[in-house]
């Protein structure tokens, strides 16, 4: 029975695409110099004739000269930067290509036309093609040589390579999805022309499947969990099939690449982002609800891709429809609420939604009003939209004050306006806000739509309704609406879509949050806090806005208690020790949340006293900073920490940069919502918070970053009850998953994983090694390696067990249990690293782990510069297999650690066999079989360790001798490879003699080398021609007829491994 292979996976993928309406073909069938060639050379990645034919069909009113100009613009790139070229192409895709053609009038002038690249009105009018095994050859970056790459599956839309799928063999445990990701990174570097028009990248090993963009890091490749958007595919469903059927259904795919791909440009960095499945489906549901709420009988599934329309779809309609009068009555115009858990891309979802609404033809150039309840949140969200203006086809505008807002909203149509809710105050208290616009195509989008944010009962929301009586309302929130909140649904409506913590963590959109109470450490009990009136929680985020003096007084009393000097010293002393232990284990950032600006400054000063090197007067330097607003009238001691908007933005850039030395920020309320710093893994909370505000704040640490296993919230104020209440509301709203996980659970998991590794070390006194001097410790590590290797599948079990333990340790530290076993975990890691380096393992430490967030523990007993090298520890020089000396082999044989000696020899021989297999298939296969038989005898206990070591030493000597065979035979390296293929059957050599075999080998190298072409191995007609040629030569020189078939196949197989090198020469 044939197992699953990469080729079968490719064919399966093409089958699914064919069912979805894509045409499929084999890449070599359209290669240059074939009967059905569609490429002039292997460097051509755009199928020019398909492109030209498609553009002519889609744009029948554009003359041929205009089509030719559009094709030329698509073929020529303007920049050496792939991402810049890709962005230019995306603009062509969404906005069309501008061309100039003769006007054919009496004046002989020219006119400007648009050439559209896709037909959004009739998807069948597009050319859909999926190819597998497409070979691309490009000049290397240095231009000195050519690079030959063969892709798995490439999807073409109207002749343009729009998506690339890299697949790995599901039957090979070493062919992982991570290897597929790494291969795409190599392709981007080696054959960038294939990616100039790319919109989507997919990686899969047949089991897992992820999609991303040109700039997506490994941690941002996301799954696609649904085909229709109605339900998530059940666990166990093949992820690749769900992704292909859900994302590459042709109508969905067009919608996706036109409306759900965005280039975020902040002026310094350009990032390409694409929607995750929950964003795609939520936005489309929200669009349907929007059309309904606006009283528009439009089609929510209509593809949008051309903007602006020449014809205004609202032109000529009755005022009763546009202004909501007459027969249609829009009471409330409630669109609904999108609840997507914090950290799962809410701001980007709002951007995608806005892009679709403003460009939907049935909306008639609407006005969007995006409201927040704080200036800093308004700035953050505005920044996201401003960075995505390509998608929105316009630049959003931020209202500076009330008069500016009124001016912006009195326009006849269009515009994306950002404002805080407070700017909807009337001129005088108690007045009714003046009418600004009665248009029906105004959509109000509220960020974090909650009663506590907007005072919907009798406050700002009423003024908003007075100003825009026919507007429709939609809310986006990262936390559920409180169960007793009746006013928020009354304004916005019911939930449109939910994406909860459980799904976000399962999808890898966020990481889990762990909770640790440190109250006992600072001797401040929750009972003391309960003395303060519970009402304090309602003013935690809006001190300046409240007019309730009673609450201000309560807050001041609590602030005085929390900010007492002796308490601050206790908190800071504990915090420093805690954070330094965290940084020992996992690189990243932290945030301290304080009750007041005064406490922020006092905390800073206390930190500075303990760790003076953390402070710097230089704005561009320093380990820590305070982020807060203020004015010249504030206390003189606060002034160094008060910055203008630009200064705070510079700090944000420093803090968000994982490599920047700014590791710790102190805030009161800034950066607690809407602020993304993925590398931040710890939040120290010393401020009372509850409900929505608490959930929003702690979510700052749930962002995905490299291999960060989770975030940690450290409680110095007593948040336990508030968290329980928030979680109760979350669950009552239908949310699944824990908002936070108690740190004790992380410690329990750590101890469980620790026991697994410790059990594997049972019988080996590793404690003595840990406590020994560094020089002897290295020897102890080799003994530990020997101990592990002596167990059944010891290495195979040990490597993943220590990896799991390392992540569990990073989550639990600095829990006391973690600190107690720190040195043991460090030792286990050292043994693992030495095993990977010395014996080699595909599942060992990858290049990405070197750039890992989780640090390898450096034991207190070993200097950080010491690296375990088994050869050095054994007093041996590191060998080169090609000159493997008898002296070295004897040294290996004399090693006291026999299991380690065996692993060393296996690795050295295996590496050499892999190298040989790229040149001489038969020889490599022979040595691999010898190695396999020897190891099998040892595993079956047929021979002892000393005996197999002797066998492997003899095998290594044979490998060394085999390099000289060409000299003795009078053949080149390539000729020896063909000679071995012909002589594989010993009787052939006996029957026709060694001289004839050498002659045939020389002739075959010459003839085959001149006959092969690129992709010949994939084209059956080319393979057949070479097979005929080989058989003719074998017959000509009297090769035994009954052996010719087998010999021919071996020659073809040998030619395949050499053809790549030959075809580029």
Buried (B, 14 or more C-beta within 10 A) or exposed (E): EEEEBBEBBBBBBBEBBEEBBBEBBBBBBBBBBBEEEBBEEBBBBBBBEBBBBBBBBBBEEBBEEBBBBBBEBBBEBEEEEBBBBBBBBBEBBBBBBBBEBEEEEEEEEEEEBBBBBBBBEEBEEBBBBBBBBBBBBBEEEEEEEBBBBBBBBBBBBBBBBBBBBBBBBBBBEEBBBBBBBBBBEEBBEBBBBBBBBBBBBBBBBBEBBBBBBBBBBBBBBBBBBBBEBEEBBEEEEBBBBBBBBBBBBBEBBBBBBBBBBBBBBEEEEBBBBBBBBBBBBBBBBBBBBBBBBBBBEBEBEBBBBBBEEEEEBBEEEEEEBBBBBEEEEBEEBBBBBBBBBBBBBBBBBBBBBBBBBBBBBBBBBBBBBBBBBBBBBBBBBBBBBBBBBBBBBBEBBBBEEBEBBBEBBEEEBBBBBBBBBBBBBBEEEEEEBEEBBBBBBBBBBBBBBBBBBBBBEEBBBBBBBBBBBBBBBBBBBBBBBBEEBEBBBBBBBEBBBBBBBEBBBBBBBBBBBBBBBBBEBBEBEBEBBEEBBEEBBBBBBBBEEBEEEEBBEBBEBBBEBBBBEEBBBBBBBBBBEBBEBBBBBBBBBBBBBBBBBBBBBBBBEBBBEEBEEBBBEEEEEBBBBBBBBBEEEBEEEBEEBBBEEEEBBBBBEBBBEBEBEBBBBBBBBBBBBBBBBBBBBBBBBBBBBBBBBBBBBBBBBBBBBBBBBBBBBBBBBBBBEBBEBBBEBBBEBEBEBBBBBBBBBBBBBBBEBBEBBBEBBEEBEBEEBBEBEEEEBBEBBBBBBBBBBBBEEBBEBBBEBBBBBBBBBBBBBBBEBBEEBBBBBBBBBBBBBBBBBBBBBEBBBBEBBEEBBBBBBBBEBBEEEBEBBBBEBBEBEEBEBEEBEEEBBEBBBEBEBBBBBBBBBBBBBBEBBEEBBEBBBBBBBBBBEBBEEBBEBBEEEEBEBEEBBBBBBEBBBEBBEBBEBBEEBEBEEBBBBBBBBBBBBEEBBEEBEEEBBBBBBBBBBEBBBEBBBBBBBBBEEBBEBBBEBBBEBBEEBEBBEEBBEEBBEBBBBBBBBBBBEBBEE
